[in-house]
Amino acid sequence: MAAFTEQQKTEFSMQKWYDLSGKTAVVTGGITGLGLAITRCLVSAGAKVIALSRTDEKKGNEILKEFGGKAVFYQFDITDTDHAQEIADRIQKEQGPVDILVNNAGLEGGNINYCTEEEFDAIINTNVKGVFFLSRIVSRHMLKQGVRGNILNVCSSSSLRPANSAYTMSKWAVRSLTEGLARMLIPYDIVVNGIAPGPTATPML
């Protein structure tokens, strides 16, 4: 996918509506597709972005060069829940408290007629398990630091349709988790929302 032109970046600027200066955001899957667009939005609104991806470090850093240091890359596979606490602690130590978590990373597919067990596990582990544990860890950091934070989950329009695939089923789970976390965390000034984009022209599709 071609990079935005300077004119498009200016037109796309989120600072017309939001000022996130001084805020630190973590975006999973933050260097491709929707995740990269979200990274651009957050940076344009003044936030410092930590983009997580299992992509190798050299490629990740190359993609983020356009942001001039306002977005930094951390190599991490969100299905690696054994090391999720470690990466969260490292980010806080190196970048400061996290104000915003965007759970964007995800895998498509898994139609019930063709899905293998291996594909099913990969989709559920990425789309549900990773979101579940990273949200818990980051929200606990927010609570400990007294951060009035935000968690945004990319639920997909599939979360509003009957499920016949592992992907759609996983997005129902994320939508349900979003509603549950929203109720649980709002007394502590942590706002949890979900968005439900439809099919989007990204490399994955």
Short mmCIF file of the C-alpha atoms (twelve columns), coordinates in Angstrom:
data_MODEL
# 
_entry.id   MODEL 
# 
loop_
_atom_site.group_PDB 
_atom_site.id 
_atom_site.type_symbol 
_atom_site.label_atom_id 
_atom_site.label_alt_id 
_atom_site.label_comp_id 
_atom_site.label_asym_id 
_atom_site.label_seq_id 
_atom_site.Cartn_x 
_atom_site.Cartn_y 
_atom_site.Cartn_z 
_atom_site.pdbx_PDB_model_num 
ATOM 1   C CA . MET A 1   0.000   0.000   0.000  1 
ATOM 2   C CA . ALA A 2   1.436   3.389   -1.001 1 
ATOM 3   C CA . ALA A 3   2.291   5.906   1.690  1 
ATOM 4   C CA . PHE A 4   0.097   9.004   2.052  1 
ATOM 5   C CA . THR A 5   1.159   12.133  0.216  1 
ATOM 6   C CA . GLU A 6   1.993   15.220  2.283  1 
ATOM 7   C CA . GLN A 7   -1.297  16.804  1.170  1 
ATOM 8   C CA . GLN A 8   -3.274  13.731  2.263  1 
ATOM 9   C CA . LYS A 9   -1.502  13.684  5.620  1 
ATOM 10  C CA . THR A 10  -2.459  17.331  6.165  1 
ATOM 11  C CA . GLU A 11  -6.080  16.703  5.201  1 
ATOM 12  C CA . PHE A 12  -6.085  13.623  7.449  1 
ATOM 13  C CA . SER A 13  -4.822  15.531  10.496 1 
ATOM 14  C CA . MET A 14  -6.740  14.682  13.655 1 
ATOM 15  C CA . GLN A 15  -5.613  17.850  15.418 1 
ATOM 16  C CA . LYS A 16  -8.618  19.579  13.876 1 
ATOM 17  C CA . TRP A 17  -10.736 17.644  16.383 1 
ATOM 18  C CA . TYR A 18  -8.482  16.227  19.090 1 
ATOM 19  C CA . ASP A 19  -5.399  17.273  21.012 1 
ATOM 20  C CA . LEU A 20  -3.524  14.271  22.392 1 
ATOM 21  C CA . SER A 21  -0.318  16.151  23.136 1 
ATOM 22  C CA . GLY A 22  1.562   14.519  25.994 1 
ATOM 23  C CA . LYS A 23  -0.361  11.252  25.649 1 
ATOM 24  C CA . THR A 24  1.271   7.887   24.992 1 
ATOM 25  C CA . ALA A 25  -0.602  5.287   22.954 1 
ATOM 26  C CA . VAL A 26  0.081   1.610   22.282 1 
ATOM 27  C CA . VAL A 27  -1.315  0.247   19.000 1 
ATOM 28  C CA . THR A 28  -1.139  -3.482  18.349 1 
ATOM 29  C CA . GLY A 29  -0.601  -4.343  14.699 1 
ATOM 30  C CA . GLY A 30  0.319   -0.677  14.393 1 
ATOM 31  C CA . ILE A 31  2.480   -0.762  11.248 1 
ATOM 32  C CA . THR A 32  0.115   -2.130  8.582  1 
ATOM 33  C CA . GLY A 33  -3.445  -1.641  7.369  1 
ATOM 34  C CA . LEU A 34  -5.911  -0.177  9.860  1 
ATOM 35  C CA . GLY A 35  -3.233  -0.183  12.545 1 
ATOM 36  C CA . LEU A 36  -0.949  2.073   10.516 1 
ATOM 37  C CA . ALA A 37  -3.867  4.419   9.765  1 
ATOM 38  C CA . ILE A 38  -4.641  4.554   13.502 1 
ATOM 39  C CA . THR A 39  -0.972  5.254   14.237 1 
ATOM 40  C CA . ARG A 40  -1.083  8.158   11.748 1 
ATOM 41  C CA . CYS A 41  -4.241  9.552   13.363 1 
ATOM 42  C CA . LEU A 42  -2.789  9.421   16.856 1 
ATOM 43  C CA . VAL A 43  0.516   10.987  15.825 1 
ATOM 44  C CA . SER A 44  -1.289  13.745  13.915 1 
ATOM 45  C CA . ALA A 45  -3.260  14.488  17.099 1 
ATOM 46  C CA . GLY A 46  -0.022  14.903  19.039 1 
ATOM 47  C CA . ALA A 47  0.349   11.532  20.754 1 
ATOM 48  C CA . LYS A 48  3.510   9.473   21.017 1 
ATOM 49  C CA . VAL A 49  2.762   6.026   19.599 1 
ATOM 50  C CA . ILE A 50  4.271   2.664   20.449 1 
ATOM 51  C CA . ALA A 51  3.458   0.339   17.561 1 
ATOM 52  C CA . LEU A 52  3.538   -3.370  18.373 1 
ATOM 53  C CA . SER A 53  3.915   -6.041  15.708 1 
ATOM 54  C CA . ARG A 54  5.519   -9.443  15.279 1 
ATOM 55  C CA . THR A 55  7.221   -8.046  12.151 1 
ATOM 56  C CA . ASP A 56  11.005  -8.013  12.420 1 
ATOM 57  C CA . GLU A 57  12.561  -4.939  14.018 1 
ATOM 58  C CA . LYS A 58  14.336  -3.661  10.893 1 
ATOM 59  C CA . LYS A 59  11.151  -3.617  8.820  1 
ATOM 60  C CA . GLY A 60  9.102   -2.139  11.653 1 
ATOM 61  C CA . ASN A 61  11.528  0.731   12.158 1 
ATOM 62  C CA . GLU A 62  11.686  1.366   8.420  1 
ATOM 63  C CA . ILE A 63  7.895   1.702   8.174  1 
ATOM 64  C CA . LEU A 64  7.775   4.155   11.090 1 
ATOM 65  C CA . LYS A 65  10.509  6.432   9.686  1 
ATOM 66  C CA . GLU A 66  7.822   8.712   8.229  1 
ATOM 67  C CA . PHE A 67  6.835   9.795   11.749 1 
ATOM 68  C CA . GLY A 68  10.207  11.297  12.620 1 
ATOM 69  C CA . GLY A 69  10.515  9.636   16.014 1 
ATOM 70  C CA . LYS A 70  6.915   10.308  17.074 1 
ATOM 71  C CA . ALA A 71  6.125   6.600   16.688 1 
ATOM 72  C CA . VAL A 72  8.440   3.863   17.919 1 
ATOM 73  C CA . PHE A 73  8.436   0.164   17.125 1 
ATOM 74  C CA . TYR A 74  8.459   -2.722  19.582 1 
ATOM 75  C CA . GLN A 75  8.568   -6.252  18.233 1 
ATOM 76  C CA . PHE A 76  5.970   -8.330  20.042 1 
ATOM 77  C CA . ASP A 77  3.526   -11.090 19.139 1 
ATOM 78  C CA . ILE A 78  0.371   -10.517 21.194 1 
ATOM 79  C CA . THR A 79  -0.296  -14.252 21.298 1 
ATOM 80  C CA . ASP A 80  2.856   -14.570 23.417 1 
ATOM 81  C CA . THR A 81  0.966   -14.003 26.647 1 
ATOM 82  C CA . ASP A 82  3.849   -15.404 28.722 1 
ATOM 83  C CA . HIS A 83  5.820   -12.240 27.876 1 
ATOM 84  C CA . ALA A 84  2.974   -9.701  27.735 1 
ATOM 85  C CA . GLN A 85  3.702   -8.425  31.234 1 
ATOM 86  C CA . GLU A 86  7.367   -8.093  30.336 1 
ATOM 87  C CA . ILE A 87  6.698   -5.965  27.234 1 
ATOM 88  C CA . ALA A 88  4.216   -3.768  29.119 1 
ATOM 89  C CA . ASP A 89  6.725   -3.185  31.919 1 
ATOM 90  C CA . ARG A 90  9.446   -2.396  29.381 1 
ATOM 91  C CA . ILE A 91  7.250   0.123   27.553 1 
ATOM 92  C CA . GLN A 92  6.359   1.879   30.784 1 
ATOM 93  C CA . LYS A 93  9.997   1.997   31.867 1 
ATOM 94  C CA . GLU A 94  11.258  3.313   28.520 1 
ATOM 95  C CA . GLN A 95  8.312   5.426   27.311 1 
ATOM 96  C CA . GLY A 96  6.407   6.344   30.474 1 
ATOM 97  C CA . PRO A 97  2.807   5.535   31.501 1 
ATOM 98  C CA . VAL A 98  0.435   4.431   28.744 1 
ATOM 99  C CA . ASP A 99  -2.687  6.574   28.326 1 
ATOM 100 C CA . ILE A 100 -4.258  4.786   25.367 1 
ATOM 101 C CA . LEU A 101 -4.338  1.141   24.269 1 
ATOM 102 C CA . VAL A 102 -5.676  0.282   20.813 1 
ATOM 103 C CA . ASN A 103 -6.288  -3.452  20.394 1 
ATOM 104 C CA . ASN A 104 -6.142  -3.618  16.608 1 
ATOM 105 C CA . ALA A 105 -4.048  -6.666  15.659 1 
ATOM 106 C CA . GLY A 106 -6.135  -9.441  14.169 1 
ATOM 107 C CA . LEU A 107 -6.376  -12.323 11.729 1 
ATOM 108 C CA . GLU A 108 -9.131  -12.961 9.173  1 
ATOM 109 C CA . GLY A 109 -10.624 -16.256 7.980  1 
ATOM 110 C CA . GLY A 110 -11.634 -19.490 9.613  1 
ATOM 111 C CA . ASN A 111 -14.825 -20.314 7.685  1 
ATOM 112 C CA . ILE A 112 -16.420 -23.277 9.453  1 
ATOM 113 C CA . ASN A 113 -16.471 -25.325 6.238  1 
ATOM 114 C CA . TYR A 114 -12.721 -25.080 5.653  1 
ATOM 115 C CA . CYS A 115 -11.074 -24.020 8.914  1 
ATOM 116 C CA . THR A 116 -8.323  -26.217 10.303 1 
ATOM 117 C CA . GLU A 117 -7.682  -26.489 14.018 1 
ATOM 118 C CA . GLU A 118 -4.351  -24.731 13.542 1 
ATOM 119 C CA . GLU A 119 -6.022  -21.789 11.762 1 
ATOM 120 C CA . PHE A 120 -8.762  -21.653 14.403 1 
ATOM 121 C CA . ASP A 121 -6.214  -21.481 17.222 1 
ATOM 122 C CA . ALA A 122 -4.197  -18.766 15.465 1 
ATOM 123 C CA . ILE A 123 -7.290  -16.577 14.971 1 
ATOM 124 C CA . ILE A 124 -8.643  -17.019 18.500 1 
ATOM 125 C CA . ASN A 125 -5.233  -16.545 20.114 1 
ATOM 126 C CA . THR A 126 -4.600  -13.335 18.173 1 
ATOM 127 C CA . ASN A 127 -8.072  -11.793 18.145 1 
ATOM 128 C CA . VAL A 128 -9.261  -12.796 21.625 1 
ATOM 129 C CA . LYS A 129 -6.547  -14.153 23.898 1 
ATOM 130 C CA . GLY A 130 -4.069  -11.396 23.079 1 
ATOM 131 C CA . VAL A 131 -6.701  -8.675  23.556 1 
ATOM 132 C CA . PHE A 132 -7.862  -10.180 26.856 1 
ATOM 133 C CA . PHE A 133 -4.468  -10.382 28.520 1 
ATOM 134 C CA . LEU A 134 -2.973  -7.168  27.138 1 
ATOM 135 C CA . SER A 135 -6.067  -5.223  28.219 1 
ATOM 136 C CA . ARG A 136 -5.762  -6.645  31.723 1 
ATOM 137 C CA . ILE A 137 -2.070  -5.832  32.018 1 
ATOM 138 C CA . VAL A 138 -2.274  -2.309  30.580 1 
ATOM 139 C CA . SER A 139 -5.399  -1.393  32.564 1 
ATOM 140 C CA . ARG A 140 -3.658  -2.503  35.756 1 
ATOM 141 C CA . HIS A 141 -0.760  -0.216  34.873 1 
ATOM 142 C CA . MET A 142 -3.257  2.619   34.334 1 
ATOM 143 C CA . LEU A 143 -4.884  1.971   37.701 1 
ATOM 144 C CA . LYS A 144 -1.549  1.836   39.485 1 
ATOM 145 C CA . GLN A 145 -0.366  5.090   37.864 1 
ATOM 146 C CA . GLY A 146 -3.697  6.876   38.299 1 
ATOM 147 C CA . VAL A 147 -4.028  7.345   34.543 1 
ATOM 148 C CA . ARG A 148 -7.395  8.459   33.159 1 
ATOM 149 C CA . GLY A 149 -6.963  6.165   30.210 1 
ATOM 150 C CA . ASN A 150 -8.686  4.858   27.117 1 
ATOM 151 C CA . ILE A 151 -8.874  1.378   25.628 1 
ATOM 152 C CA . LEU A 152 -10.153 1.069   22.075 1 
ATOM 153 C CA . ASN A 153 -10.964 -2.357  20.634 1 
ATOM 154 C CA . VAL A 154 -11.353 -2.942  16.904 1 
ATOM 155 C CA . CYS A 155 -14.423 -5.153  17.051 1 
ATOM 156 C CA . SER A 156 -15.298 -5.163  13.321 1 
ATOM 157 C CA . SER A 157 -18.766 -5.071  11.785 1 
ATOM 158 C CA . SER A 158 -18.533 -8.866  11.949 1 
ATOM 159 C CA . SER A 159 -19.277 -8.565  15.677 1 
ATOM 160 C CA . LEU A 160 -22.805 -7.468  14.673 1 
ATOM 161 C CA . ARG A 161 -23.484 -10.410 12.343 1 
ATOM 162 C CA . PRO A 162 -24.245 -14.121 12.970 1 
ATOM 163 C CA . ALA A 163 -21.032 -16.109 13.186 1 
ATOM 164 C CA . ASN A 164 -20.030 -18.856 10.778 1 
ATOM 165 C CA . SER A 165 -16.286 -18.382 11.033 1 
ATOM 166 C CA . ALA A 166 -13.618 -18.263 13.708 1 
ATOM 167 C CA . TYR A 167 -13.008 -14.614 12.806 1 
ATOM 168 C CA . THR A 168 -16.614 -13.520 13.298 1 
ATOM 169 C CA . MET A 169 -16.890 -15.545 16.485 1 
ATOM 170 C CA . SER A 170 -13.704 -13.921 17.790 1 
ATOM 171 C CA . LYS A 171 -15.076 -10.448 17.119 1 
ATOM 172 C CA . TRP A 172 -18.259 -11.281 19.037 1 
ATOM 173 C CA . ALA A 173 -15.971 -12.150 21.947 1 
ATOM 174 C CA . VAL A 174 -14.093 -8.846  21.636 1 
ATOM 175 C CA . ARG A 175 -17.365 -6.910  21.502 1 
ATOM 176 C CA . SER A 176 -18.570 -8.657  24.661 1 
ATOM 177 C CA . LEU A 177 -15.243 -8.042  26.411 1 
ATOM 178 C CA . THR A 178 -15.447 -4.370  25.404 1 
ATOM 179 C CA . GLU A 179 -18.833 -3.981  27.058 1 
ATOM 180 C CA . GLY A 180 -17.688 -5.809  30.181 1 
ATOM 181 C CA . LEU A 181 -14.449 -3.850  30.541 1 
ATOM 182 C CA . ALA A 182 -16.289 -0.573  29.936 1 
ATOM 183 C CA . ARG A 183 -18.566 -1.229  32.883 1 
ATOM 184 C CA . MET A 184 -15.742 -2.503  35.088 1 
ATOM 185 C CA . LEU A 185 -13.244 0.297   34.447 1 
ATOM 186 C CA . ILE A 186 -15.368 3.454   34.083 1 
ATOM 187 C CA . PRO A 187 -15.484 4.016   37.884 1 
ATOM 188 C CA . TYR A 188 -11.689 4.453   37.654 1 
ATOM 189 C CA . ASP A 189 -11.866 6.967   34.763 1 
ATOM 190 C CA . ILE A 190 -10.701 4.421   32.204 1 
ATOM 191 C CA . VAL A 191 -12.970 4.595   29.163 1 
ATOM 192 C CA . VAL A 192 -13.345 1.481   26.990 1 
ATOM 193 C CA . ASN A 193 -14.869 1.672   23.512 1 
ATOM 194 C CA . GLY A 194 -15.144 -0.500  20.436 1 
ATOM 195 C CA . ILE A 195 -15.353 0.411   16.764 1 
ATOM 196 C CA . ALA A 196 -16.871 -1.776  14.073 1 
ATOM 197 C CA . PRO A 197 -15.330 -1.040  10.656 1 
ATOM 198 C CA . GLY A 198 -16.519 -3.002  7.662  1 
ATOM 199 C CA . PRO A 199 -14.342 -4.417  4.870  1 
ATOM 200 C CA . THR A 200 -11.405 -2.051  4.336  1 
ATOM 201 C CA . ALA A 201 -8.796  -1.871  1.591  1 
ATOM 202 C CA . THR A 202 -5.824  -3.159  3.564  1 
ATOM 203 C CA . PRO A 203 -3.054  -5.609  2.596  1 
ATOM 204 C CA . MET A 204 -4.806  -8.354  4.614  1 
ATOM 205 C CA . LEU A 205 -7.859  -8.155  2.310  1 
# 
